[in-house]
Amino acid sequence: MAKIDITRTELVWPGKYNEDGTRKEVPRVSLPFQVIERINESRASREAKKTLLYLGIGQNSRKRV
């Protein structure tokens, strides 16, 4: 096996490096992760929008004469 120059601490296990001392490619696995939606909005602003929509003062409302 080739001499590996150690410059820092690392985890080493059998099969991490090839015979010439280069790292082996890690096999990638496709995992079914759950997508979580994150909304950065405060509760106060959500309540204010609900109130405005309830009163008919929303963005899509029109002034009626």
N, C-alpha and C positions, 0 to 999 in steps of 0.2 A: 504494500500500500504506500502511496506517496506521502511525503511529509507535509503536514498541514501547519502553516504558520498561525499560531494562536495570538491574536491581538486583543481579544476581549472574551468575557465569559459568555458561553452559549450552551444551549441544550444540544447534545449530540447523541444519536441513536444509530444502531446498525442499519445501514441502507440509506442514510441521509446523504452520503457522498458517494460519487462514482470512484472507480479505481484510480483515476487521475487526480482526484481531490476536488473536483467540481461538484456542486450540489445537484442532486437529482431533481427532476421536475415532479411536482406533487400532483397526483391525480385529482382532478376536480369532480365533485359530485353535485348533481342538481337536487336541491332539497326544496320541498314545498313550504315556503315560509308564508306566514299570514301577513297581509298588508294591513297596517294600522294607519288610519287617517288622523292627522293631528291638525287641529285648528287653533291658532293663537288669537283668541278673542276672549275678552273678559265677560263675566256674567252680566255686569252692569250694561255693557254696550248691547248684548243680546236682548236684554229686557227692554232697553230703550227702543230698539228696532221693532220689537213685538208691539210695544205700545203705539208707536208711530203708525205701524201698519194697521193696527186695530182701529185707530182714529181716522185712517184714510189719508195720512200725511206721508205716504211712502214715496219712493223715487218715481214710480210709474203713475202716480195719481195726477189728475188734471183738475184745474180750477173750474168749477161749474158755475155758470151765471144764471 
